[in-house]
Amino acid sequence: MKTRKGFTLVELLIVIVIIGILASSMLLSSASATASAEASNIVSELRSLKAATLMFYADSMDTVNSGGANGVINATGSAKNLLGKYIDNPGKLSNLYLFKTTNISGVGRKWFVGYDLDQLTGEVKEKLAGKAKSTGLYSGATSNTPPNNIAAADFFTVTGTSVWMIAR
């Protein structure tokens, strides 16, 4: 009887196919984890901005009641000037983070912190939509406009162009 010194071509091909299947399943799960991590980061930053907004409100009610505190947080405009000292590292916030005050009929003036979703993938939006009800995320009318109604039906959906959290 003849002894073999290696593997046959079929055995090698089967091993390669199995390794390929395992590698592709790992890539799919890591992409999902990345999207979930990015969504969690956005929610975390919105919570930090909400806390900064509340600290600002406690310190300067006169400026707040005049309604002059709208803008993009990382811009050189009023929002960064107003909230900058209440944020640990305002330089790390991109200009996608937003701050707006608006009047909502039947509710009064509300403050919102938000994030512009134009550059995000659909998978991150799906993860945000899954967290919307538990974290209080709402869809904006446009990328720079907070919701004009805060009913339960307005929680963030995948089709939203911006996500907002009520700060006050």
C-alpha positions in Angstrom: 0.0 0.0 0.0 1.2 3.5 -0.9 1.5 6.1 1.8 0.3 9.7 1.2 2.6 12.7 1.9 0.0 15.5 1.7 -3.5 16.5 1.2 -5.6 16.1 -1.9 -6.8 19.0 -4.0 -10.4 18.4 -2.9 -9.4 18.4 0.8 -7.6 21.7 0.4 -10.5 23.3 -1.5 -12.9 22.3 1.2 -10.7 23.8 3.9 -10.4 27.1 1.9 -14.2 27.3 1.4 -14.8 26.7 5.1 -12.3 29.5 6.0 -13.9 31.8 3.5 -17.4 31.2 5.0 -16.1 31.9 8.5 -14.2 35.0 7.5 -17.3 36.5 5.7 -19.5 35.9 8.7 -17.0 37.7 10.9 -16.9 40.7 8.6 -20.7 40.9 8.6 -20.9 40.9 12.4 -18.1 43.4 12.8 -19.8 45.8 10.4 -23.0 45.6 12.5 -21.0 46.2 15.7 -19.3 49.2 14.1 -22.7 50.7 13.2 -24.0 50.1 16.7 -20.9 51.7 18.3 -21.3 54.8 16.1 -25.0 55.1 17.0 -24.1 54.7 20.7 -21.5 57.4 20.3 -24.0 59.8 18.8 -26.5 59.2 21.6 -23.7 59.7 24.2 -22.6 63.0 22.6 -26.2 64.2 22.5 -26.6 63.4 26.2 -23.4 65.4 27.0 -24.7 68.3 25.0 -28.0 68.1 26.8 -26.1 68.3 30.2 -24.1 71.3 28.9 -27.3 72.9 27.8 -28.9 72.5 31.2 -25.8 73.9 32.9 -25.9 76.9 30.6 -29.6 77.4 31.3 -29.0 77.3 35.0 -26.2 79.9 34.7 -27.7 82.4 32.3 -31.5 82.5 32.1 -31.5 86.1 30.8 -29.7 85.3 27.6 -31.8 82.2 27.2 -35.1 83.9 27.4 -34.2 86.3 24.6 -34.1 83.3 22.3 -30.7 84.1 20.7 -29.0 80.8 21.2 -29.4 78.9 18.0 -26.7 77.5 15.8 -24.3 74.8 14.9 -22.3 73.9 18.1 -18.8 73.7 16.5 -19.2 76.9 14.4 -17.8 80.2 15.6 -21.4 81.4 16.1 -23.3 81.9 19.3 -24.0 78.2 20.2 -20.3 77.3 20.6 -19.7 80.6 22.5 -22.6 79.9 24.8 -22.1 76.1 25.4 -18.3 75.8 24.9 -17.3 76.2 28.5 -19.7 73.5 29.6 -18.3 70.8 27.3 -15.1 69.0 28.2 -13.6 69.0 24.7 -15.7 71.2 22.3 -13.0 70.8 19.6 -13.9 67.1 19.2 -17.4 67.9 18.2 -17.9 68.1 14.4 -20.2 70.7 12.8 -22.8 68.0 12.5 -23.9 68.5 16.2 -26.7 71.1 16.4 -28.4 73.2 19.0 -31.8 74.9 18.5 -34.5 76.5 20.5 -38.0 76.5 19.1 -41.6 77.1 20.1 -43.9 74.1 20.0 -47.6 74.8 20.0 -49.3 73.7 23.2 -46.0 73.0 24.9 -44.0 76.3 24.8 -40.3 76.9 24.1 -38.2 73.7 23.9 -34.4 73.3 23.5 -33.0 70.6 21.3 -29.6 69.2 20.7 -29.2 67.3 17.4 -27.1 65.6 14.9 -27.1 65.9 11.1 -27.4 62.5 9.6 -26.5 63.3 5.9 -23.2 61.5 6.0 -24.3 58.3 7.9 -25.0 54.9 6.4 -28.5 53.3 6.6 -27.3 50.8 9.1 -26.3 53.5 11.6 -29.7 55.1 11.1 -31.4 51.8 11.8 -29.5 51.4 15.0 -30.5 54.9 16.0 -34.1 54.2 15.2 -33.9 51.1 17.5 -32.7 53.3 20.3 -35.1 56.2 19.7 -37.9 55.3 22.1 -35.6 54.4 25.0 -33.3 57.4 24.6 -35.8 60.0 23.5 -34.6 60.7 20.0 -36.9 62.6 17.5 -36.8 63.1 13.8 -36.3 66.6 12.5 -38.3 68.2 9.6 -35.0 68.9 7.8 -31.4 68.5 8.6 -31.3 71.9 10.5 -34.8 72.0 11.9 -35.9 70.3 15.1 -39.3 68.6 15.3 -42.3 70.8 15.5 -44.3 68.2 17.4 -43.0 65.9 20.1 -45.7 63.3 20.1 -44.8 59.7 20.4 -45.4 59.3 16.7 -42.4 61.6 16.0 -39.7 59.4 17.5 -36.8 59.0 15.1 -37.2 56.8 12.0 -34.8 55.6 9.4 -36.0 58.2 6.9 -35.1 61.2 9.2 -32.4 63.6 8.0 -31.5 64.6 11.6 -31.9 63.2 15.0 -32.8 65.4 18.0 -33.0 65.1 21.8 -35.0 67.4 24.0 -32.6 69.3 26.2 -35.1 71.4 28.1 
